């Protein structure tokens, strides 16, 4: 089955603020308990160790309410993390460095960050747009692009249906979770997109039982 393109409700920003807040809270629970934070920290730690970095900069694209950036800051106190999201009202107001911008038009110079990270973002885009984004992220990153996304599979779709009282309390999340899984990637697809974007030194990994995929694409 090829990847469809399905508009996700949280992207539009048109829902009532209280419903948006509920959906962002769902995403924080999903990231905490279903591999989002764990996968990002795992691949970031490996890349920082590989480059022998104790201090680094990271741009978190599609940061939403900033829970993953906060997890990075806790694990790596020397890290400088900048949050970016299309919707300014999703971003936290806790003093973190933050920018409201579309992923395709990020207002940064080339090689501005050691790492550029995007979690649960790339699947929102059709293949051609995803390749363009990866190419852009590669220009902004001095060391590597880190992608943490979903694996397209029947199991997570069934799982979110059964566990929606825990992880998808908002109707926005219930819609967007199914849409995300349907337009997620298989490993070979993610690998092909990265190679089409010009990366040669890359690795794609499955992370079970979370049905997450990670892409590390090095400069």
TIRO-2110 file (N, C-alpha, C; in Angstrom, 1 decimal):
// TIRO-2110
0.9, -1.2, 0.0, N, 1, A
0.0, 0.0, 0.0, CA, 1, A
0.9, 1.2, 0.0, C, 1, A
0.6, 2.2, -0.9, N, 2, A
1.4, 3.4, -1.0, CA, 2, A
0.9, 4.4, 0.1, C, 2, A
1.7, 5.4, 0.4, N, 3, A
1.3, 6.4, 1.4, CA, 3, A
0.2, 7.3, 0.9, C, 3, A
-0.9, 7.4, 1.6, N, 4, A
-1.9, 8.5, 1.2, CA, 4, A
-1.4, 9.8, 1.8, C, 4, A
-2.1, 10.9, 1.5, N, 5, A
-1.9, 12.1, 2.2, CA, 5, A
-3.2, 12.5, 2.8, C, 5, A
-3.2, 12.7, 4.1, N, 6, A
-4.4, 13.0, 4.9, CA, 6, A
-4.2, 14.2, 5.7, C, 6, A
-5.0, 15.2, 5.6, N, 7, A
-4.8, 16.4, 6.4, CA, 7, A
-5.0, 16.1, 7.9, C, 7, A
-4.2, 16.6, 8.7, N, 8, A
-4.3, 16.4, 10.2, CA, 8, A
-4.9, 17.6, 10.8, C, 8, A
-5.8, 17.4, 11.7, N, 9, A
-6.6, 18.5, 12.3, CA, 9, A
-5.7, 19.5, 13.1, C, 9, A
-4.7, 19.0, 13.8, N, 10, A
-3.9, 19.8, 14.7, CA, 10, A
-3.1, 20.8, 13.9, C, 10, A
-2.7, 20.4, 12.6, N, 11, A
-1.9, 21.3, 11.8, CA, 11, A
-2.7, 22.5, 11.4, C, 11, A
-4.0, 22.4, 11.3, N, 12, A
-4.8, 23.5, 10.8, CA, 12, A
-5.0, 24.7, 11.8, C, 12, A
-4.9, 24.3, 13.1, N, 13, A
-5.0, 25.3, 14.1, CA, 13, A
-6.4, 26.0, 14.3, C, 13, A
-7.4, 25.4, 13.7, N, 14, A
-8.7, 26.0, 13.7, CA, 14, A
-9.6, 25.5, 14.8, C, 14, A
-9.2, 24.5, 15.5, N, 15, A
-10.0, 23.9, 16.6, CA, 15, A
-10.1, 24.8, 17.8, C, 15, A
-11.0, 24.7, 18.7, N, 16, A
-11.1, 25.5, 19.9, CA, 16, A
-9.8, 25.4, 20.7, C, 16, A
-9.4, 26.4, 21.3, N, 17, A
-8.1, 26.3, 22.1, CA, 17, A
-8.1, 25.2, 23.2, C, 17, A
-9.3, 25.0, 23.8, N, 18, A
-9.3, 23.9, 24.8, CA, 18, A
-9.1, 22.5, 24.2, C, 18, A
-9.6, 22.3, 23.0, N, 19, A
-9.4, 21.0, 22.3, CA, 19, A
-8.0, 20.9, 21.8, C, 19, A
-7.4, 22.0, 21.4, N, 20, A
-6.0, 21.9, 21.0, CA, 20, A
-5.1, 21.6, 22.2, C, 20, A
-5.4, 22.2, 23.3, N, 21, A
-4.7, 21.9, 24.5, CA, 21, A
-4.8, 20.4, 24.9, C, 21, A
-6.0, 19.8, 24.8, N, 22, A
-6.2, 18.4, 25.1, CA, 22, A
-5.4, 17.5, 24.2, C, 22, A
-5.3, 17.9, 22.9, N, 23, A
-4.6, 17.1, 21.9, CA, 23, A
-3.1, 17.2, 22.2, C, 23, A
-2.6, 18.4, 22.5, N, 24, A
-1.2, 18.5, 22.8, CA, 24, A
-0.8, 17.7, 24.1, C, 24, A
-1.7, 17.6, 25.0, N, 25, A
-1.5, 16.8, 26.2, CA, 25, A
-1.4, 15.3, 25.8, C, 25, A
-2.3, 14.9, 24.9, N, 26, A
-2.2, 13.5, 24.4, CA, 26, A
-0.9, 13.3, 23.8, C, 26, A
-0.4, 14.2, 23.0, N, 27, A
0.9, 14.0, 22.3, CA, 27, A
2.0, 13.9, 23.3, C, 27, A
2.0, 14.6, 24.4, N, 28, A
3.0, 14.5, 25.4, CA, 28, A
2.9, 13.1, 26.1, C, 28, A
1.7, 12.6, 26.3, N, 29, A
1.6, 11.3, 26.9, CA, 29, A
2.2, 10.2, 25.9, C, 29, A
1.8, 10.4, 24.6, N, 30, A
2.3, 9.4, 23.6, CA, 30, A
3.8, 9.5, 23.6, C, 30, A
4.4, 10.7, 23.6, N, 31, A
5.9, 10.8, 23.5, CA, 31, A
6.5, 10.2, 24.7, C, 31, A
5.9, 10.4, 25.9, N, 32, A
6.5, 9.9, 27.1, CA, 32, A
6.4, 8.3, 27.2, C, 32, A
5.3, 7.8, 26.9, N, 33, A
5.0, 6.3, 27.1, CA, 33, A
5.2, 5.5, 25.9, C, 33, A
5.1, 6.0, 24.7, N, 34, A
5.1, 5.2, 23.5, CA, 34, A
6.3, 5.5, 22.6, C, 34, A
7.4, 5.8, 23.2, N, 35, A
8.7, 5.8, 22.5, CA, 35, A
9.2, 7.1, 21.9, C, 35, A
8.4, 8.1, 21.9, N, 36, A
8.8, 9.3, 21.2, CA, 36, A
10.1, 9.9, 21.9, C, 36, A
10.0, 10.1, 23.2, N, 37, A
11.2, 10.7, 23.8, CA, 37, A
12.4, 9.7, 23.9, C, 37, A
12.0, 8.4, 24.1, N, 38, A
13.1, 7.4, 24.2, CA, 38, A
13.9, 7.3, 22.9, C, 38, A
13.2, 7.2, 21.8, N, 39, A
13.9, 7.0, 20.5, CA, 39, A
14.7, 8.3, 20.2, C, 39, A
14.2, 9.5, 20.4, N, 40, A
15.0, 10.6, 20.1, CA, 40, A
16.2, 10.7, 21.0, C, 40, A
16.1, 10.5, 22.3, N, 41, A
17.3, 10.5, 23.1, CA, 41, A
18.3, 9.5, 22.8, C, 41, A
17.8, 8.3, 22.4, N, 42, A
18.7, 7.2, 22.0, CA, 42, A
19.6, 7.6, 20.8, C, 42, A
18.9, 8.1, 19.8, N, 43, A
19.7, 8.4, 18.6, CA, 43, A
20.6, 9.6, 18.8, C, 43, A
20.1, 10.6, 19.5, N, 44, A
20.9, 11.8, 19.8, CA, 44, A
22.1, 11.5, 20.6, C, 44, A
21.9, 10.7, 21.6, N, 45, A
23.0, 10.3, 22.5, CA, 45, A
24.1, 9.5, 21.7, C, 45, A
23.7, 8.7, 20.8, N, 46, A
24.6, 7.9, 20.0, CA, 46, A
25.4, 8.9, 19.1, C, 46, A
24.7, 9.8, 18.5, N, 47, A
25.4, 10.8, 17.6, CA, 47, A
26.3, 11.7, 18.3, C, 47, A
25.9, 12.2, 19.5, N, 48, A
26.8, 13.1, 20.3, CA, 48, A
28.0, 12.3, 20.8, C, 48, A
27.8, 11.0, 21.2, N, 49, A
29.0, 10.2, 21.6, CA, 49, A
29.9, 10.0, 20.4, C, 49, A
29.3, 9.7, 19.2, N, 50, A
30.1, 9.4, 18.0, CA, 50, A
31.0, 10.6, 17.7, C, 50, A
30.4, 11.8, 17.8, N, 51, A
31.2, 13.1, 17.5, CA, 51, A
31.9, 13.6, 18.7, C, 51, A
31.9, 12.9, 19.9, N, 52, A
32.5, 13.4, 21.1, CA, 52, A
32.1, 14.8, 21.5, C, 52, A
30.8, 15.0, 21.5, N, 53, A
30.3, 16.3, 21.9, CA, 53, A
29.7, 16.2, 23.3, C, 53, A
30.1, 17.2, 24.1, N, 54, A
29.4, 17.4, 25.3, CA, 54, A
28.5, 18.6, 25.3, C, 54, A
28.7, 19.5, 24.4, N, 55, A
27.8, 20.6, 24.1, CA, 55, A
27.5, 20.7, 22.6, C, 55, A
26.2, 20.9, 22.3, N, 56, A
25.8, 21.0, 20.9, CA, 56, A
24.5, 21.8, 20.8, C, 56, A
24.2, 22.1, 19.6, N, 57, A
22.9, 22.8, 19.3, CA, 57, A
22.0, 21.9, 18.5, C, 57, A
20.7, 22.1, 18.8, N, 58, A
19.7, 21.3, 18.1, CA, 58, A
18.5, 22.1, 17.8, C, 58, A
18.0, 22.0, 16.6, N, 59, A
16.7, 22.6, 16.1, CA, 59, A
15.7, 21.6, 16.1, C, 59, A
14.6, 21.7, 16.9, N, 60, A
13.5, 20.8, 16.9, CA, 60, A
12.4, 21.3, 16.1, C, 60, A
12.2, 20.8, 14.9, N, 61, A
11.2, 21.2, 13.9, CA, 61, A
9.9, 20.5, 14.2, C, 61, A
8.8, 21.2, 14.2, N, 62, A
7.5, 20.6, 14.6, CA, 62, A
7.5, 20.3, 16.1, C, 62, A
8.0, 21.2, 16.9, N, 63, A
8.2, 20.9, 18.3, CA, 63, A
6.9, 20.9, 19.1, C, 63, A
5.8, 21.4, 18.6, N, 64, A
4.5, 21.4, 19.4, CA, 64, A
4.8, 22.1, 20.7, C, 64, A
4.3, 21.4, 21.8, N, 65, A
4.4, 22.1, 23.1, CA, 65, A
5.8, 21.9, 23.8, C, 65, A
6.8, 21.3, 23.1, N, 66, A
8.2, 21.4, 23.5, CA, 66, A
8.6, 20.3, 24.5, C, 66, A
7.8, 19.2, 24.6, N, 67, A
8.1, 18.2, 25.6, CA, 67, A
9.4, 17.4, 25.2, C, 67, A
9.6, 17.2, 23.9, N, 68, A
10.8, 16.4, 23.5, CA, 68, A
12.0, 17.3, 23.7, C, 68, A
11.9, 18.6, 23.3, N, 69, A
13.0, 19.5, 23.6, CA, 69, A
13.4, 19.6, 25.1, C, 69, A
12.4, 19.6, 25.9, N, 70, A
12.6, 19.6, 27.4, CA, 70, A
13.3, 18.3, 27.8, C, 70, A
13.0, 17.2, 27.2, N, 71, A
13.6, 15.9, 27.5, CA, 71, A
15.1, 16.0, 27.1, C, 71, A
15.4, 16.6, 25.9, N, 72, A
16.8, 16.7, 25.5, CA, 72, A
17.5, 17.6, 26.5, C, 72, A
16.9, 18.7, 26.9, N, 73, A
17.6, 19.6, 27.8, CA, 73, A
17.9, 19.0, 29.1, C, 73, A
17.0, 18.1, 29.6, N, 74, A
17.3, 17.4, 30.9, CA, 74, A
18.4, 16.4, 30.7, C, 74, A
18.4, 15.7, 29.6, N, 75, A
19.5, 14.7, 29.4, CA, 75, A
20.8, 15.3, 29.1, C, 75, A
20.8, 16.4, 28.4, N, 76, A
22.0, 17.1, 27.9, CA, 76, A
22.0, 18.6, 28.4, C, 76, A
22.4, 18.8, 29.6, N, 77, A
22.4, 20.2, 30.2, CA, 77, A
23.1, 21.2, 29.4, C, 77, A
24.1, 20.8, 28.6, N, 78, A
24.9, 21.7, 27.8, CA, 78, A
24.4, 22.0, 26.4, C, 78, A
23.2, 21.4, 26.1, N, 79, A
22.6, 21.5, 24.8, CA, 79, A
21.9, 22.9, 24.7, C, 79, A
22.0, 23.5, 23.5, N, 80, A
21.2, 24.7, 23.2, CA, 80, A
20.1, 24.2, 22.2, C, 80, A
18.9, 24.2, 22.6, N, 81, A
17.8, 23.7, 21.9, CA, 81, A
16.9, 24.9, 21.4, C, 81, A
16.5, 24.9, 20.1, N, 82, A
15.6, 25.9, 19.6, CA, 82, A
14.4, 25.2, 19.1, C, 82, A
13.2, 25.6, 19.5, N, 83, A
11.9, 25.0, 19.1, CA, 83, A
11.3, 25.8, 18.0, C, 83, A
10.8, 25.0, 17.0, N, 84, A
10.1, 25.6, 15.9, CA, 84, A
8.8, 24.9, 15.6, C, 84, A
7.7, 25.6, 15.4, N, 85, A
6.5, 25.0, 15.0, CA, 85, A
5.7, 26.0, 14.1, C, 85, A
4.9, 25.4, 13.3, N, 86, A
4.0, 26.2, 12.4, CA, 86, A
3.0, 27.0, 13.1, C, 86, A
2.5, 26.5, 14.2, N, 87, A
1.4, 27.1, 15.0, CA, 87, A
2.1, 27.8, 16.2, C, 87, A
2.1, 29.1, 16.3, N, 88, A
2.7, 29.7, 17.5, CA, 88, A
2.1, 29.4, 18.8, C, 88, A
0.7, 29.1, 18.8, N, 89, A
0.0, 28.9, 20.0, CA, 89, A
0.3, 27.5, 20.5, C, 89, A
1.0, 26.6, 19.8, N, 90, A
1.4, 25.3, 20.3, CA, 90, A
2.7, 25.4, 21.1, C, 90, A
3.5, 26.4, 20.9, N, 91, A
4.8, 26.5, 21.5, CA, 91, A
4.7, 26.9, 22.9, C, 91, A
5.6, 26.4, 23.8, N, 92, A
5.5, 26.7, 25.2, CA, 92, A
5.9, 28.1, 25.5, C, 92, A
5.5, 28.7, 26.6, N, 93, A
5.9, 30.0, 27.0, CA, 93, A
6.6, 29.9, 28.3, C, 93, A
7.7, 29.2, 28.3, N, 94, A
8.5, 28.9, 29.5, CA, 94, A
9.9, 29.5, 29.4, C, 94, A
10.1, 30.4, 28.4, N, 95, A
11.4, 31.0, 28.3, CA, 95, A
12.3, 30.2, 27.3, C, 95, A
11.9, 29.1, 26.7, N, 96, A
12.7, 28.4, 25.7, CA, 96, A
12.8, 29.2, 24.5, C, 96, A
13.9, 29.0, 23.8, N, 97, A
14.1, 29.7, 22.5, CA, 97, A
13.1, 29.1, 21.5, C, 97, A
12.3, 29.9, 20.8, N, 98, A
11.2, 29.4, 20.0, CA, 98, A
11.0, 30.3, 18.8, C, 98, A
10.6, 29.6, 17.7, N, 99, A
10.3, 30.3, 16.4, CA, 99, A
9.1, 29.7, 15.8, C, 99, A
8.2, 30.6, 15.4, N, 100, A
7.0, 30.1, 14.6, CA, 100, A
7.3, 30.2, 13.1, C, 100, A
7.3, 29.1, 12.4, N, 101, A
7.7, 29.1, 11.0, CA, 101, A
7.3, 27.7, 10.4, C, 101, A
7.0, 27.7, 9.1, N, 102, A
6.7, 26.5, 8.4, CA, 102, A
8.0, 25.7, 8.2, C, 102, A
7.9, 24.4, 8.2, N, 103, A
9.1, 23.6, 8.1, CA, 103, A
9.8, 23.8, 6.8, C, 103, A
9.1, 24.2, 5.8, N, 104, A
9.7, 24.3, 4.5, CA, 104, A
10.4, 25.7, 4.3, C, 104, A
10.2, 26.6, 5.2, N, 105, A
10.8, 28.0, 5.1, CA, 105, A
11.3, 28.4, 6.4, C, 105, A
12.3, 27.7, 6.9, N, 106, A
12.9, 27.9, 8.2, CA, 106, A
13.8, 29.1, 8.1, C, 106, A
13.8, 30.1, 9.1, N, 107, A
14.5, 31.3, 8.9, CA, 107, A
15.9, 31.2, 9.6, C, 107, A
16.7, 30.3, 9.1, N, 108, A
18.0, 30.1, 9.7, CA, 108, A
19.0, 29.9, 8.5, C, 108, A
20.3, 30.3, 8.8, N, 109, A
21.4, 30.2, 7.8, CA, 109, A
21.8, 28.7, 7.7, C, 109, A
22.5, 28.4, 6.7, N, 110, A
23.1, 27.1, 6.5, CA, 110, A
24.1, 26.8, 7.7, C, 110, A
24.1, 25.5, 8.1, N, 111, A
25.0, 25.0, 9.2, CA, 111, A
24.8, 25.8, 10.5, C, 111, A
23.5, 26.2, 10.8, N, 112, A
23.3, 26.9, 12.0, CA, 112, A
23.2, 26.0, 13.3, C, 112, A
23.0, 24.7, 13.1, N, 113, A
22.9, 23.8, 14.2, CA, 113, A
23.7, 22.6, 14.0, C, 113, A
24.1, 22.0, 15.1, N, 114, A
24.8, 20.7, 15.0, CA, 114, A
23.8, 19.6, 14.5, C, 114, A
22.6, 19.6, 15.1, N, 115, A
21.6, 18.6, 14.7, CA, 115, A
20.3, 19.3, 14.4, C, 115, A
19.6, 18.8, 13.4, N, 116, A
18.2, 19.2, 13.2, CA, 116, A
17.3, 17.9, 13.4, C, 116, A
16.3, 18.1, 14.2, N, 117, A
15.5, 17.0, 14.6, CA, 117, A
14.0, 17.2, 14.2, C, 117, A
13.3, 16.2, 13.8, N, 118, A
11.9, 16.3, 13.5, CA, 118, A
11.2, 15.0, 13.9, C, 118, A
10.3, 15.1, 14.8, N, 119, A
9.6, 14.0, 15.4, CA, 119, A
8.1, 14.0, 15.0, C, 119, A
7.6, 13.0, 14.4, N, 120, A
6.2, 12.9, 14.0, CA, 120, A
5.8, 14.0, 13.1, C, 120, A
6.8, 14.4, 12.2, N, 121, A
6.5, 15.5, 11.3, CA, 121, A
6.6, 15.1, 9.9, C, 121, A
7.6, 14.3, 9.5, N, 122, A
7.9, 14.0, 8.1, CA, 122, A
6.7, 13.3, 7.4, C, 122, A
6.0, 12.5, 8.1, N, 123, A
4.9, 11.8, 7.5, CA, 123, A
3.7, 12.7, 7.1, C, 123, A
3.7, 13.9, 7.5, N, 124, A
2.7, 14.9, 7.1, CA, 124, A
2.8, 15.3, 5.7, C, 124, A
3.9, 15.0, 5.0, N, 125, A
4.2, 15.5, 3.7, CA, 125, A
4.3, 14.4, 2.7, C, 125, A
3.8, 14.7, 1.5, N, 126, A
4.0, 13.7, 0.4, CA, 126, A
5.5, 13.6, 0.1, C, 126, A
5.8, 12.5, -0.7, N, 127, A
7.2, 12.1, -0.8, CA, 127, A
8.1, 13.3, -1.4, C, 127, A
7.6, 13.9, -2.4, N, 128, A
8.5, 15.0, -3.0, CA, 128, A
8.7, 16.1, -2.0, C, 128, A
7.7, 16.5, -1.2, N, 129, A
7.9, 17.5, -0.2, CA, 129, A
8.8, 17.0, 0.9, C, 129, A
8.7, 15.7, 1.3, N, 130, A
9.5, 15.2, 2.3, CA, 130, A
11.0, 15.2, 1.9, C, 130, A
11.3, 14.9, 0.7, N, 131, A
12.6, 15.0, 0.2, CA, 131, A
13.2, 16.4, 0.2, C, 131, A
12.3, 17.4, -0.1, N, 132, A
12.8, 18.8, 0.0, CA, 132, A
13.1, 19.2, 1.4, C, 132, A
12.2, 18.7, 2.3, N, 133, A
12.5, 19.0, 3.7, CA, 133, A
13.8, 18.4, 4.2, C, 133, A
14.0, 17.1, 3.9, N, 134, A
15.2, 16.5, 4.3, CA, 134, A
16.5, 17.2, 3.7, C, 134, A
16.3, 17.7, 2.5, N, 135, A
17.4, 18.4, 1.9, CA, 135, A
17.7, 19.7, 2.6, C, 135, A
16.6, 20.4, 3.0, N, 136, A
16.7, 21.7, 3.8, CA, 136, A
17.3, 21.4, 5.1, C, 136, A
16.8, 20.4, 5.8, N, 137, A
17.3, 20.1, 7.2, CA, 137, A
18.8, 19.8, 7.1, C, 137, A
19.2, 19.1, 6.0, N, 138, A
20.6, 18.8, 5.8, CA, 138, A
21.5, 20.0, 5.6, C, 138, A
21.0, 21.1, 5.0, N, 139, A
21.7, 22.3, 4.8, CA, 139, A
21.9, 23.0, 6.2, C, 139, A
20.9, 22.9, 7.0, N, 140, A
20.9, 23.6, 8.3, CA, 140, A
21.8, 22.9, 9.4, C, 140, A
22.0, 21.6, 9.2, N, 141, A
22.7, 20.8, 10.2, CA, 141, A
24.1, 20.6, 9.8, C, 141, A
25.0, 20.9, 10.8, N, 142, A
26.4, 20.7, 10.6, CA, 142, A
26.8, 19.2, 10.7, C, 142, A
26.0, 18.4, 11.5, N, 143, A
26.4, 17.1, 11.7, CA, 143, A
25.4, 16.0, 11.2, C, 143, A
24.2, 16.2, 11.6, N, 144, A
23.2, 15.1, 11.2, CA, 144, A
21.8, 15.6, 11.4, C, 144, A
20.9, 15.0, 10.6, N, 145, A
19.5, 15.2, 10.6, CA, 145, A
18.9, 13.9, 11.4, C, 145, A
18.1, 14.2, 12.3, N, 146, A
17.5, 13.1, 13.2, CA, 146, A
16.0, 13.1, 13.0, C, 146, A
15.5, 12.0, 12.4, N, 147, A
14.1, 11.9, 12.2, CA, 147, A
13.5, 10.7, 13.1, C, 147, A
12.5, 11.0, 13.8, N, 148, A
11.8, 10.1, 14.7, CA, 148, A
10.4, 10.0, 14.2, C, 148, A
9.9, 9.0, 13.6, N, 149, A
8.6, 8.9, 13.0, CA, 149, A
8.0, 7.6, 13.2, C, 149, A
6.8, 7.4, 12.6, N, 150, A
6.0, 6.2, 12.8, CA, 150, A
6.3, 5.1, 11.7, C, 150, A
6.1, 3.9, 12.0, N, 151, A
6.2, 2.8, 11.0, CA, 151, A
4.7, 2.5, 10.6, C, 151, A
4.5, 2.4, 9.3, N, 152, A
3.2, 2.1, 8.8, CA, 152, A
2.9, 0.6, 9.1, C, 152, A
1.9, 0.3, 9.9, N, 153, A
1.7, -1.1, 10.3, CA, 153, A
0.3, -1.2, 10.9, C, 153, A
-0.3, -2.4, 10.8, N, 154, A
-1.7, -2.5, 11.3, CA, 154, A
-1.7, -2.4, 12.8, C, 154, A
-0.6, -2.9, 13.5, N, 155, A
-0.7, -3.0, 15.0, CA, 155, A
-0.9, -1.6, 15.7, C, 155, A
-0.1, -0.6, 15.3, N, 156, A
-0.4, 0.7, 16.0, CA, 156, A
-1.8, 1.3, 15.8, C, 156, A
-2.3, 1.0, 14.6, N, 157, A
-3.7, 1.5, 14.4, CA, 157, A
-4.7, 0.8, 15.3, C, 157, A
-4.5, -0.5, 15.5, N, 158, A
-5.4, -1.3, 16.4, CA, 158, A
-5.1, -0.8, 17.8, C, 158, A
-3.8, -0.6, 18.2, N, 159, A
-3.5, -0.2, 19.5, CA, 159, A
-4.1, 1.1, 19.9, C, 159, A
-4.0, 2.1, 19.1, N, 160, A
-4.5, 3.4, 19.4, CA, 160, A
-6.1, 3.3, 19.6, C, 160, A
-6.7, 2.5, 18.8, N, 161, A
-8.1, 2.3, 18.9, CA, 161, A
-8.5, 1.8, 20.3, C, 161, A
-7.8, 0.8, 20.8, N, 162, A
-8.1, 0.2, 22.1, CA, 162, A
-7.7, 1.1, 23.2, C, 162, A
-6.6, 1.8, 23.1, N, 163, A
-6.1, 2.6, 24.2, CA, 163, A
-6.5, 4.1, 24.1, C, 163, A
-7.4, 4.4, 23.3, N, 164, A
-7.8, 5.9, 23.1, CA, 164, A
-8.1, 6.5, 24.4, C, 164, A
-8.8, 5.9, 25.4, N, 165, A
-9.1, 6.6, 26.7, CA, 165, A
-7.8, 7.0, 27.4, C, 165, A
-6.7, 6.4, 27.1, N, 166, A
-5.4, 6.7, 27.7, CA, 166, A
-4.6, 7.7, 26.9, C, 166, A
-4.5, 7.5, 25.6, N, 167, A
-3.6, 8.2, 24.7, CA, 167, A
-4.2, 9.1, 23.7, C, 167, A
-5.5, 9.0, 23.5, N, 168, A
-6.2, 9.8, 22.5, CA, 168, A
-7.5, 10.3, 23.0, C, 168, A
-7.4, 11.1, 24.1, N, 169, A
-8.6, 11.6, 24.7, CA, 169, A
-9.4, 12.7, 23.9, C, 169, A
-8.6, 13.4, 23.1, N, 170, A
-9.2, 14.4, 22.3, CA, 170, A
-9.6, 13.8, 20.9, C, 170, A
-10.8, 14.3, 20.4, N, 171, A
-11.2, 13.8, 19.1, CA, 171, A
-10.2, 14.2, 18.0, C, 171, A
-9.5, 15.3, 18.2, N, 172, A
-8.4, 15.7, 17.3, CA, 172, A
-7.4, 14.6, 17.2, C, 172, A
-6.9, 14.1, 18.4, N, 173, A
-5.9, 13.1, 18.4, CA, 173, A
-6.4, 11.8, 17.8, C, 173, A
-7.7, 11.4, 18.1, N, 174, A
-8.2, 10.2, 17.5, CA, 174, A
-8.2, 10.2, 16.0, C, 174, A
-8.5, 11.4, 15.4, N, 175, A
-8.4, 11.5, 14.0, CA, 175, A
-7.0, 11.5, 13.5, C, 175, A
-6.2, 12.3, 14.1, N, 176, A
-4.8, 12.5, 13.6, CA, 176, A
-4.0, 11.3, 13.8, C, 176, A
-4.2, 10.5, 14.9, N, 177, A
-3.4, 9.3, 15.1, CA, 177, A
-3.6, 8.3, 14.0, C, 177, A
-4.9, 8.1, 13.6, N, 178, A
-5.1, 7.1, 12.5, CA, 178, A
-4.6, 7.7, 11.2, C, 178, A
-4.7, 9.0, 11.0, N, 179, A
-4.2, 9.6, 9.8, CA, 179, A
-2.7, 9.4, 9.7, C, 179, A
-2.0, 9.7, 10.9, N, 180, A
-0.6, 9.6, 10.9, CA, 180, A
-0.1, 8.2, 10.6, C, 180, A
-0.7, 7.2, 11.2, N, 181, A
-0.3, 5.8, 11.0, CA, 181, A
-0.5, 5.4, 9.5, C, 181, A
-1.6, 5.8, 8.9, N, 182, A
-1.9, 5.5, 7.5, CA, 182, A
-0.9, 6.1, 6.6, C, 182, A
-0.4, 7.3, 6.9, N, 183, A
0.6, 7.9, 6.0, CA, 183, A
2.0, 7.9, 6.5, C, 183, A
2.3, 7.0, 7.4, N, 184, A
3.6, 6.7, 7.9, CA, 184, A
4.5, 6.0, 6.9, C, 184, A
5.7, 5.6, 7.3, N, 185, A
6.6, 5.0, 6.4, CA, 185, A
6.9, 3.5, 6.7, C, 185, A
7.4, 2.9, 5.7, N, 186, A
8.1, 1.6, 5.9, CA, 186, A
9.6, 1.9, 5.8, C, 186, A
10.5, 1.1, 6.4, N, 187, A
11.9, 1.4, 6.5, CA, 187, A
12.5, 1.8, 5.1, C, 187, A
12.2, 0.9, 4.1, N, 188, A
12.8, 1.2, 2.8, CA, 188, A
12.4, 2.5, 2.2, C, 188, A
11.1, 2.9, 2.5, N, 189, A
10.6, 4.2, 2.0, CA, 189, A
11.4, 5.4, 2.6, C, 189, A
11.6, 5.3, 3.9, N, 190, A
12.3, 6.4, 4.6, CA, 190, A
13.8, 6.4, 4.1, C, 190, A
14.4, 5.3, 3.9, N, 191, A
15.8, 5.2, 3.4, CA, 191, A
15.8, 5.8, 2.0, C, 191, A
14.8, 5.5, 1.1, N, 192, A
14.8, 6.0, -0.2, CA, 192, A
14.7, 7.5, -0.3, C, 192, A
13.8, 8.1, 0.6, N, 193, A
13.6, 9.5, 0.7, CA, 193, A
14.9, 10.2, 1.1, C, 193, A
15.6, 9.7, 2.0, N, 194, A
16.9, 10.3, 2.5, CA, 194, A
17.9, 10.2, 1.4, C, 194, A
18.0, 9.1, 0.6, N, 195, A
19.0, 9.1, -0.5, CA, 195, A
18.6, 10.0, -1.6, C, 195, A
17.3, 10.2, -1.8, N, 196, A
16.9, 11.1, -2.9, CA, 196, A
17.2, 12.5, -2.5, C, 196, A
17.3, 12.8, -1.2, N, 197, A
17.7, 14.1, -0.7, CA, 197, A
19.2, 14.4, -0.7, C, 197, A
19.9, 13.3, -1.1, N, 198, A
21.4, 13.5, -1.2, CA, 198, A
22.2, 12.9, -0.1, C, 198, A
21.6, 12.3, 0.8, N, 199, A
22.4, 11.7, 1.9, CA, 199, A
22.9, 10.3, 1.5, C, 199, A
24.2, 10.1, 1.9, N, 200, A
24.8, 8.8, 1.6, CA, 200, A
25.1, 8.0, 2.9, C, 200, A
25.5, 8.8, 3.9, N, 201, A
25.9, 8.2, 5.2, CA, 201, A
24.6, 8.3, 6.1, C, 201, A
23.8, 7.2, 6.1, N, 202, A
22.6, 7.2, 6.8, CA, 202, A
22.2, 5.9, 7.3, C, 202, A
21.4, 5.9, 8.3, N, 203, A
20.8, 4.6, 8.9, CA, 203, A
19.4, 4.8, 9.2, C, 203, A
18.6, 3.7, 8.9, N, 204, A
17.2, 3.7, 9.3, CA, 204, A
17.0, 2.5, 10.2, C, 204, A
16.3, 2.7, 11.3, N, 205, A
16.2, 1.6, 12.3, CA, 205, A
14.7, 1.5, 12.7, C, 205, A
14.3, 0.3, 13.0, N, 206, A
13.0, 0.0, 13.6, CA, 206, A
13.2, 0.1, 15.1, C, 206, A
12.2, 0.6, 15.8, N, 207, A
12.2, 0.6, 17.3, CA, 207, A
10.9, -0.1, 17.8, C, 207, A
11.1, -1.3, 18.2, N, 208, A
9.9, -2.0, 18.7, CA, 208, A
10.0, -2.1, 20.2, C, 208, A
8.9, -2.2, 20.9, N, 209, A
7.5, -2.4, 20.5, CA, 209, A
6.8, -1.2, 20.1, C, 209, A
7.5, -0.1, 19.9, N, 210, A
6.8, 1.2, 19.7, CA, 210, A
6.3, 1.4, 18.3, C, 210, A
6.8, 0.6, 17.3, N, 211, A
6.5, 0.8, 15.9, CA, 211, A
6.9, 2.3, 15.5, C, 211, A
8.1, 2.6, 15.9, N, 212, A
8.7, 3.9, 15.5, CA, 212, A
9.9, 3.6, 14.5, C, 212, A
10.2, 4.5, 13.6, N, 213, A
11.3, 4.4, 12.8, CA, 213, A
12.2, 5.6, 13.1, C, 213, A
13.5, 5.4, 13.1, N, 214, A
14.4, 6.5, 13.2, CA, 214, A
15.3, 6.6, 11.9, C, 214, A
15.6, 7.8, 11.5, N, 215, A
16.5, 8.0, 10.4, CA, 215, A
17.6, 8.9, 11.0, C, 215, A
18.9, 8.5, 10.9, N, 216, A
20.0, 9.4, 11.1, CA, 216, A
20.7, 9.6, 9.8, C, 216, A
20.7, 10.8, 9.3, N, 217, A
21.3, 11.2, 8.0, CA, 217, A
22.4, 12.2, 8.3, C, 217, A
23.7, 11.7, 8.1, N, 218, A
24.8, 12.5, 8.5, CA, 218, A
25.3, 13.4, 7.3, C, 218, A
25.8, 14.6, 7.6, N, 219, A
26.4, 15.4, 6.7, CA, 219, A
27.8, 14.8, 6.2, C, 219, A
END
